[in-house]
Amino acid sequence: MAKTKKTFSATKAVKANARERVGTPPPSRPLPTTKEKAAAHPKHKETLADLLNKQRD
């Protein structure tokens, strides 16, 4: 069986060269869901009364 010749790809050559010099890129992280985004940044600030009640407890 004759093997087919692989054509030269400049993109693959550049990426391989970069991986040799810098190393492999870090693994990707999953994007946060809408609920996680909402929990990280509340929509409204706490009122002064809520803050004062928290200090008393």
mmCIF file of the N, C-alpha and C atoms, coordinates in Angstrom:
data_MODEL
# 
_entry.id   MODEL 
# 
loop_
_atom_site.group_PDB 
_atom_site.id 
_atom_site.type_symbol 
_atom_site.label_atom_id 
_atom_site.label_alt_id 
_atom_site.label_comp_id 
_atom_site.label_asym_id 
_atom_site.label_entity_id 
_atom_site.label_seq_id 
_atom_site.pdbx_PDB_ins_code 
_atom_site.Cartn_x 
_atom_site.Cartn_y 
_atom_site.Cartn_z 
_atom_site.occupancy 
_atom_site.B_iso_or_equiv 
_atom_site.pdbx_formal_charge 
_atom_site.auth_seq_id 
_atom_site.auth_comp_id 
_atom_site.auth_asym_id 
_atom_site.auth_atom_id 
_atom_site.pdbx_PDB_model_num 
ATOM 1   N N  . MET A 1 1  ? 0.841   -1.180 0.000  1.00 0.00 ? 1  MET A N  1 
ATOM 2   C CA . MET A 1 1  ? 0.000   0.000  0.000  1.00 0.00 ? 1  MET A CA 1 
ATOM 3   C C  . MET A 1 1  ? 0.886   1.243  0.000  1.00 0.00 ? 1  MET A C  1 
ATOM 4   N N  . ALA A 1 2  ? 0.604   2.125  -0.887 1.00 0.00 ? 2  ALA A N  1 
ATOM 5   C CA . ALA A 1 2  ? 1.376   3.352  -0.987 1.00 0.00 ? 2  ALA A CA 1 
ATOM 6   C C  . ALA A 1 2  ? 0.794   4.389  -0.037 1.00 0.00 ? 2  ALA A C  1 
ATOM 7   N N  . LYS A 1 3  ? 1.682   5.030  0.718  1.00 0.00 ? 3  LYS A N  1 
ATOM 8   C CA . LYS A 1 3  ? 1.239   6.082  1.621  1.00 0.00 ? 3  LYS A CA 1 
ATOM 9   C C  . LYS A 1 3  ? 1.099   7.384  0.848  1.00 0.00 ? 3  LYS A C  1 
ATOM 10  N N  . THR A 1 4  ? 0.104   8.155  1.193  1.00 0.00 ? 4  THR A N  1 
ATOM 11  C CA . THR A 1 4  ? -0.088  9.441  0.530  1.00 0.00 ? 4  THR A CA 1 
ATOM 12  C C  . THR A 1 4  ? 0.846   10.457 1.163  1.00 0.00 ? 4  THR A C  1 
ATOM 13  N N  . LYS A 1 5  ? 1.367   11.361 0.367  1.00 0.00 ? 5  LYS A N  1 
ATOM 14  C CA . LYS A 1 5  ? 2.252   12.392 0.876  1.00 0.00 ? 5  LYS A CA 1 
ATOM 15  C C  . LYS A 1 5  ? 1.432   13.453 1.596  1.00 0.00 ? 5  LYS A C  1 
ATOM 16  N N  . LYS A 1 6  ? 1.972   13.918 2.713  1.00 0.00 ? 6  LYS A N  1 
ATOM 17  C CA . LYS A 1 6  ? 1.310   14.994 3.437  1.00 0.00 ? 6  LYS A CA 1 
ATOM 18  C C  . LYS A 1 6  ? 1.783   16.324 2.868  1.00 0.00 ? 6  LYS A C  1 
ATOM 19  N N  . THR A 1 7  ? 0.858   17.195 2.592  1.00 0.00 ? 7  THR A N  1 
ATOM 20  C CA . THR A 1 7  ? 1.222   18.505 2.069  1.00 0.00 ? 7  THR A CA 1 
ATOM 21  C C  . THR A 1 7  ? 1.713   19.375 3.220  1.00 0.00 ? 7  THR A C  1 
ATOM 22  N N  . PHE A 1 8  ? 2.600   20.298 2.915  1.00 0.00 ? 8  PHE A N  1 
ATOM 23  C CA . PHE A 1 8  ? 3.156   21.188 3.924  1.00 0.00 ? 8  PHE A CA 1 
ATOM 24  C C  . PHE A 1 8  ? 2.114   22.225 4.319  1.00 0.00 ? 8  PHE A C  1 
ATOM 25  N N  . SER A 1 9  ? 1.942   22.377 5.604  1.00 0.00 ? 9  SER A N  1 
ATOM 26  C CA . SER A 1 9  ? 1.015   23.372 6.119  1.00 0.00 ? 9  SER A CA 1 
ATOM 27  C C  . SER A 1 9  ? 1.809   24.363 6.960  1.00 0.00 ? 9  SER A C  1 
ATOM 28  N N  . ALA A 1 10 ? 1.847   25.605 6.550  1.00 0.00 ? 10 ALA A N  1 
ATOM 29  C CA . ALA A 1 10 ? 2.602   26.630 7.267  1.00 0.00 ? 10 ALA A CA 1 
ATOM 30  C C  . ALA A 1 10 ? 2.031   26.855 8.657  1.00 0.00 ? 10 ALA A C  1 
ATOM 31  N N  . THR A 1 11 ? 0.721   26.793 8.779  1.00 0.00 ? 11 THR A N  1 
ATOM 32  C CA . THR A 1 11 ? 0.079   27.017 10.071 1.00 0.00 ? 11 THR A CA 1 
ATOM 33  C C  . THR A 1 11 ? 0.520   25.969 11.081 1.00 0.00 ? 11 THR A C  1 
ATOM 34  N N  . LYS A 1 12 ? 0.508   24.712 10.676 1.00 0.00 ? 12 LYS A N  1 
ATOM 35  C CA . LYS A 1 12 ? 0.909   23.636 11.573 1.00 0.00 ? 12 LYS A CA 1 
ATOM 36  C C  . LYS A 1 12 ? 2.381   23.746 11.936 1.00 0.00 ? 12 LYS A C  1 
ATOM 37  N N  . ALA A 1 13 ? 3.202   24.169 10.987 1.00 0.00 ? 13 ALA A N  1 
ATOM 38  C CA . ALA A 1 13 ? 4.630   24.323 11.253 1.00 0.00 ? 13 ALA A CA 1 
ATOM 39  C C  . ALA A 1 13 ? 4.880   25.444 12.258 1.00 0.00 ? 13 ALA A C  1 
ATOM 40  N N  . VAL A 1 14 ? 4.179   26.550 12.119 1.00 0.00 ? 14 VAL A N  1 
ATOM 41  C CA . VAL A 1 14 ? 4.340   27.678 13.037 1.00 0.00 ? 14 VAL A CA 1 
ATOM 42  C C  . VAL A 1 14 ? 3.880   27.292 14.436 1.00 0.00 ? 14 VAL A C  1 
ATOM 43  N N  . LYS A 1 15 ? 2.751   26.608 14.534 1.00 0.00 ? 15 LYS A N  1 
ATOM 44  C CA . LYS A 1 15 ? 2.236   26.193 15.840 1.00 0.00 ? 15 LYS A CA 1 
ATOM 45  C C  . LYS A 1 15 ? 3.174   25.200 16.518 1.00 0.00 ? 15 LYS A C  1 
ATOM 46  N N  . ALA A 1 16 ? 3.726   24.262 15.740 1.00 0.00 ? 16 ALA A N  1 
ATOM 47  C CA . ALA A 1 16 ? 4.658   23.291 16.306 1.00 0.00 ? 16 ALA A CA 1 
ATOM 48  C C  . ALA A 1 16 ? 5.916   23.983 16.814 1.00 0.00 ? 16 ALA A C  1 
ATOM 49  N N  . ASN A 1 17 ? 6.404   24.960 16.069 1.00 0.00 ? 17 ASN A N  1 
ATOM 50  C CA . ASN A 1 17 ? 7.583   25.716 16.482 1.00 0.00 ? 17 ASN A CA 1 
ATOM 51  C C  . ASN A 1 17 ? 7.295   26.485 17.770 1.00 0.00 ? 17 ASN A C  1 
ATOM 52  N N  . ALA A 1 18 ? 6.125   27.086 17.878 1.00 0.00 ? 18 ALA A N  1 
ATOM 53  C CA . ALA A 1 18 ? 5.760   27.846 19.078 1.00 0.00 ? 18 ALA A CA 1 
ATOM 54  C C  . ALA A 1 18 ? 5.636   26.923 20.287 1.00 0.00 ? 18 ALA A C  1 
ATOM 55  N N  . ARG A 1 19 ? 5.084   25.724 20.091 1.00 0.00 ? 19 ARG A N  1 
ATOM 56  C CA . ARG A 1 19 ? 4.957   24.783 21.198 1.00 0.00 ? 19 ARG A CA 1 
ATOM 57  C C  . ARG A 1 19 ? 6.320   24.347 21.709 1.00 0.00 ? 19 ARG A C  1 
ATOM 58  N N  . GLU A 1 20 ? 7.291   24.194 20.806 1.00 0.00 ? 20 GLU A N  1 
ATOM 59  C CA . GLU A 1 20 ? 8.639   23.811 21.221 1.00 0.00 ? 20 GLU A CA 1 
ATOM 60  C C  . GLU A 1 20 ? 9.282   24.907 22.058 1.00 0.00 ? 20 GLU A C  1 
ATOM 61  N N  . ARG A 1 21 ? 9.077   26.158 21.684 1.00 0.00 ? 21 ARG A N  1 
ATOM 62  C CA . ARG A 1 21 ? 9.719   27.270 22.372 1.00 0.00 ? 21 ARG A CA 1 
ATOM 63  C C  . ARG A 1 21 ? 9.016   27.634 23.679 1.00 0.00 ? 21 ARG A C  1 
ATOM 64  N N  . VAL A 1 22 ? 7.727   27.775 23.643 1.00 0.00 ? 22 VAL A N  1 
ATOM 65  C CA . VAL A 1 22 ? 6.972   28.282 24.790 1.00 0.00 ? 22 VAL A CA 1 
ATOM 66  C C  . VAL A 1 22 ? 6.406   27.149 25.637 1.00 0.00 ? 22 VAL A C  1 
ATOM 67  N N  . GLY A 1 23 ? 5.975   26.092 25.006 1.00 0.00 ? 23 GLY A N  1 
ATOM 68  C CA . GLY A 1 23 ? 5.316   25.003 25.717 1.00 0.00 ? 23 GLY A CA 1 
ATOM 69  C C  . GLY A 1 23 ? 3.856   24.946 25.331 1.00 0.00 ? 23 GLY A C  1 
ATOM 70  N N  . THR A 1 24 ? 3.190   23.949 25.817 1.00 0.00 ? 24 THR A N  1 
ATOM 71  C CA . THR A 1 24 ? 1.781   23.794 25.470 1.00 0.00 ? 24 THR A CA 1 
ATOM 72  C C  . THR A 1 24 ? 0.950   24.835 26.191 1.00 0.00 ? 24 THR A C  1 
ATOM 73  N N  . PRO A 1 25 ? -0.142  25.302 25.594 1.00 0.00 ? 25 PRO A N  1 
ATOM 74  C CA . PRO A 1 25 ? -1.004  26.288 26.263 1.00 0.00 ? 25 PRO A CA 1 
ATOM 75  C C  . PRO A 1 25 ? -1.752  25.634 27.425 1.00 0.00 ? 25 PRO A C  1 
ATOM 76  N N  . PRO A 1 26 ? -2.146  26.427 28.433 1.00 0.00 ? 26 PRO A N  1 
ATOM 77  C CA . PRO A 1 26 ? -2.879  25.849 29.557 1.00 0.00 ? 26 PRO A CA 1 
ATOM 78  C C  . PRO A 1 26 ? -4.245  25.343 29.119 1.00 0.00 ? 26 PRO A C  1 
ATOM 79  N N  . PRO A 1 27 ? -4.801  24.369 29.824 1.00 0.00 ? 27 PRO A N  1 
ATOM 80  C CA . PRO A 1 27 ? -6.126  23.859 29.431 1.00 0.00 ? 27 PRO A CA 1 
ATOM 81  C C  . PRO A 1 27 ? -7.191  24.932 29.604 1.00 0.00 ? 27 PRO A C  1 
ATOM 82  N N  . SER A 1 28 ? -8.206  24.868 28.776 1.00 0.00 ? 28 SER A N  1 
ATOM 83  C CA . SER A 1 28 ? -9.260  25.877 28.821 1.00 0.00 ? 28 SER A CA 1 
ATOM 84  C C  . SER A 1 28 ? -10.158 25.641 30.026 1.00 0.00 ? 28 SER A C  1 
ATOM 85  N N  . ARG A 1 29 ? -10.767 26.693 30.491 1.00 0.00 ? 29 ARG A N  1 
ATOM 86  C CA . ARG A 1 29 ? -11.684 26.623 31.638 1.00 0.00 ? 29 ARG A CA 1 
ATOM 87  C C  . ARG A 1 29 ? -13.112 26.766 31.133 1.00 0.00 ? 29 ARG A C  1 
ATOM 88  N N  . PRO A 1 30 ? -14.056 26.095 31.773 1.00 0.00 ? 30 PRO A N  1 
ATOM 89  C CA . PRO A 1 30 ? -15.445 26.242 31.328 1.00 0.00 ? 30 PRO A CA 1 
ATOM 90  C C  . PRO A 1 30 ? -15.963 27.643 31.667 1.00 0.00 ? 30 PRO A C  1 
ATOM 91  N N  . LEU A 1 31 ? -16.826 28.159 30.827 1.00 0.00 ? 31 LEU A N  1 
ATOM 92  C CA . LEU A 1 31 ? -17.414 29.468 31.059 1.00 0.00 ? 31 LEU A CA 1 
ATOM 93  C C  . LEU A 1 31 ? -18.410 29.392 32.210 1.00 0.00 ? 31 LEU A C  1 
ATOM 94  N N  . PRO A 1 32 ? -18.450 30.427 33.075 1.00 0.00 ? 32 PRO A N  1 
ATOM 95  C CA . PRO A 1 32 ? -19.406 30.395 34.180 1.00 0.00 ? 32 PRO A CA 1 
ATOM 96  C C  . PRO A 1 32 ? -20.845 30.493 33.669 1.00 0.00 ? 32 PRO A C  1 
ATOM 97  N N  . THR A 1 33 ? -21.745 29.828 34.369 1.00 0.00 ? 33 THR A N  1 
ATOM 98  C CA . THR A 1 33 ? -23.149 29.872 33.985 1.00 0.00 ? 33 THR A CA 1 
ATOM 99  C C  . THR A 1 33 ? -23.746 31.216 34.392 1.00 0.00 ? 33 THR A C  1 
ATOM 100 N N  . THR A 1 34 ? -24.956 31.483 33.944 1.00 0.00 ? 34 THR A N  1 
ATOM 101 C CA . THR A 1 34 ? -25.599 32.762 34.282 1.00 0.00 ? 34 THR A CA 1 
ATOM 102 C C  . THR A 1 34 ? -25.859 32.866 35.776 1.00 0.00 ? 34 THR A C  1 
ATOM 103 N N  . LYS A 1 35 ? -26.155 31.746 36.431 1.00 0.00 ? 35 LYS A N  1 
ATOM 104 C CA . LYS A 1 35 ? -26.388 31.775 37.875 1.00 0.00 ? 35 LYS A CA 1 
ATOM 105 C C  . LYS A 1 35 ? -25.102 32.102 38.628 1.00 0.00 ? 35 LYS A C  1 
ATOM 106 N N  . GLU A 1 36 ? -23.972 31.555 38.177 1.00 0.00 ? 36 GLU A N  1 
ATOM 107 C CA . GLU A 1 36 ? -22.700 31.852 38.829 1.00 0.00 ? 36 GLU A CA 1 
ATOM 108 C C  . GLU A 1 36 ? -22.314 33.314 38.634 1.00 0.00 ? 36 GLU A C  1 
ATOM 109 N N  . LYS A 1 37 ? -22.602 33.849 37.448 1.00 0.00 ? 37 LYS A N  1 
ATOM 110 C CA . LYS A 1 37 ? -22.310 35.257 37.192 1.00 0.00 ? 37 LYS A CA 1 
ATOM 111 C C  . LYS A 1 37 ? -23.162 36.150 38.095 1.00 0.00 ? 37 LYS A C  1 
ATOM 112 N N  . ALA A 1 38 ? -24.416 35.810 38.244 1.00 0.00 ? 38 ALA A N  1 
ATOM 113 C CA . ALA A 1 38 ? -25.326 36.610 39.066 1.00 0.00 ? 38 ALA A CA 1 
ATOM 114 C C  . ALA A 1 38 ? -24.903 36.567 40.527 1.00 0.00 ? 38 ALA A C  1 
ATOM 115 N N  . ALA A 1 39 ? -24.435 35.419 40.995 1.00 0.00 ? 39 ALA A N  1 
ATOM 116 C CA . ALA A 1 39 ? -24.021 35.295 42.391 1.00 0.00 ? 39 ALA A CA 1 
ATOM 117 C C  . ALA A 1 39 ? -22.742 36.095 42.646 1.00 0.00 ? 39 ALA A C  1 
ATOM 118 N N  . ALA A 1 40 ? -21.867 36.184 41.664 1.00 0.00 ? 40 ALA A N  1 
ATOM 119 C CA . ALA A 1 40 ? -20.610 36.902 41.834 1.00 0.00 ? 40 ALA A CA 1 
ATOM 120 C C  . ALA A 1 40 ? -20.824 38.411 41.880 1.00 0.00 ? 40 ALA A C  1 
ATOM 121 N N  . HIS A 1 41 ? -21.775 38.910 41.119 1.00 0.00 ? 41 HIS A N  1 
ATOM 122 C CA . HIS A 1 41 ? -22.040 40.343 41.069 1.00 0.00 ? 41 HIS A CA 1 
ATOM 123 C C  . HIS A 1 41 ? -23.527 40.577 41.349 1.00 0.00 ? 41 HIS A C  1 
ATOM 124 N N  . PRO A 1 42 ? -23.877 40.887 42.606 1.00 0.00 ? 42 PRO A N  1 
ATOM 125 C CA . PRO A 1 42 ? -25.292 41.112 42.912 1.00 0.00 ? 42 PRO A CA 1 
ATOM 126 C C  . PRO A 1 42 ? -25.832 42.321 42.142 1.00 0.00 ? 42 PRO A C  1 
ATOM 127 N N  . LYS A 1 43 ? -27.109 42.270 41.845 1.00 0.00 ? 43 LYS A N  1 
ATOM 128 C CA . LYS A 1 43 ? -27.737 43.303 41.024 1.00 0.00 ? 43 LYS A CA 1 
ATOM 129 C C  . LYS A 1 43 ? -27.891 44.618 41.795 1.00 0.00 ? 43 LYS A C  1 
ATOM 130 N N  . HIS A 1 44 ? -28.184 44.529 43.083 1.00 0.00 ? 44 HIS A N  1 
ATOM 131 C CA . HIS A 1 44 ? -28.396 45.725 43.897 1.00 0.00 ? 44 HIS A CA 1 
ATOM 132 C C  . HIS A 1 44 ? -27.476 45.691 45.105 1.00 0.00 ? 44 HIS A C  1 
ATOM 133 N N  . LYS A 1 45 ? -27.007 46.854 45.505 1.00 0.00 ? 45 LYS A N  1 
ATOM 134 C CA . LYS A 1 45 ? -26.187 46.946 46.706 1.00 0.00 ? 45 LYS A CA 1 
ATOM 135 C C  . LYS A 1 45 ? -27.080 46.774 47.928 1.00 0.00 ? 45 LYS A C  1 
ATOM 136 N N  . GLU A 1 46 ? -26.455 46.350 49.029 1.00 0.00 ? 46 GLU A N  1 
ATOM 137 C CA . GLU A 1 46 ? -27.222 46.196 50.265 1.00 0.00 ? 46 GLU A CA 1 
ATOM 138 C C  . GLU A 1 46 ? -27.551 47.578 50.834 1.00 0.00 ? 46 GLU A C  1 
ATOM 139 N N  . THR A 1 47 ? -28.705 47.680 51.455 1.00 0.00 ? 47 THR A N  1 
ATOM 140 C CA . THR A 1 47 ? -29.109 48.956 52.034 1.00 0.00 ? 47 THR A CA 1 
ATOM 141 C C  . THR A 1 47 ? -28.365 49.200 53.343 1.00 0.00 ? 47 THR A C  1 
ATOM 142 N N  . LEU A 1 48 ? -28.382 50.426 53.788 1.00 0.00 ? 48 LEU A N  1 
ATOM 143 C CA . LEU A 1 48 ? -27.702 50.782 55.030 1.00 0.00 ? 48 LEU A CA 1 
ATOM 144 C C  . LEU A 1 48 ? -28.319 50.048 56.212 1.00 0.00 ? 48 LEU A C  1 
ATOM 145 N N  . ALA A 1 49 ? -29.616 49.872 56.195 1.00 0.00 ? 49 ALA A N  1 
ATOM 146 C CA . ALA A 1 49 ? -30.287 49.156 57.286 1.00 0.00 ? 49 ALA A CA 1 
ATOM 147 C C  . ALA A 1 49 ? -29.826 47.695 57.335 1.00 0.00 ? 49 ALA A C  1 
ATOM 148 N N  . ASP A 1 50 ? -29.687 47.058 56.181 1.00 0.00 ? 50 ASP A N  1 
ATOM 149 C CA . ASP A 1 50 ? -29.214 45.670 56.152 1.00 0.00 ? 50 ASP A CA 1 
ATOM 150 C C  . ASP A 1 50 ? -27.797 45.570 56.691 1.00 0.00 ? 50 ASP A C  1 
ATOM 151 N N  . LEU A 1 51 ? -26.939 46.519 56.320 1.00 0.00 ? 51 LEU A N  1 
ATOM 152 C CA . LEU A 1 51 ? -25.559 46.492 56.788 1.00 0.00 ? 51 LEU A CA 1 
ATOM 153 C C  . LEU A 1 51 ? -25.477 46.685 58.302 1.00 0.00 ? 51 LEU A C  1 
ATOM 154 N N  . LEU A 1 52 ? -26.311 47.595 58.823 1.00 0.00 ? 52 LEU A N  1 
ATOM 155 C CA . LEU A 1 52 ? -26.305 47.830 60.267 1.00 0.00 ? 52 LEU A CA 1 
ATOM 156 C C  . LEU A 1 52 ? -26.841 46.613 61.033 1.00 0.00 ? 52 LEU A C  1 
ATOM 157 N N  . ASN A 1 53 ? -27.852 45.941 60.489 1.00 0.00 ? 53 ASN A N  1 
ATOM 158 C CA . ASN A 1 53 ? -28.376 44.749 61.138 1.00 0.00 ? 53 ASN A CA 1 
ATOM 159 C C  . ASN A 1 53 ? -27.350 43.610 61.147 1.00 0.00 ? 53 ASN A C  1 
ATOM 160 N N  . LYS A 1 54 ? -26.551 43.516 60.127 1.00 0.00 ? 54 LYS A N  1 
ATOM 161 C CA . LYS A 1 54 ? -25.513 42.475 60.097 1.00 0.00 ? 54 LYS A CA 1 
ATOM 162 C C  . LYS A 1 54 ? -24.449 42.720 61.155 1.00 0.00 ? 54 LYS A C  1 
ATOM 163 N N  . GLN A 1 55 ? -24.128 43.990 61.413 1.00 0.00 ? 55 GLN A N  1 
ATOM 164 C CA . GLN A 1 55 ? -23.102 44.317 62.410 1.00 0.00 ? 55 GLN A CA 1 
ATOM 165 C C  . GLN A 1 55 ? -23.593 43.973 63.820 1.00 0.00 ? 55 GLN A C  1 
ATOM 166 N N  . ARG A 1 56 ? -24.875 44.107 64.076 1.00 0.00 ? 56 ARG A N  1 
ATOM 167 C CA . ARG A 1 56 ? -25.418 43.816 65.405 1.00 0.00 ? 56 ARG A CA 1 
ATOM 168 C C  . ARG A 1 56 ? -25.379 42.319 65.712 1.00 0.00 ? 56 ARG A C  1 
ATOM 169 N N  . ASP A 1 57 ? -25.557 41.503 64.701 1.00 0.00 ? 57 ASP A N  1 
ATOM 170 C CA . ASP A 1 57 ? -25.612 40.047 64.924 1.00 0.00 ? 57 ASP A CA 1 
ATOM 171 C C  . ASP A 1 57 ? -24.271 39.441 65.176 1.00 0.00 ? 57 ASP A C  1 
# 
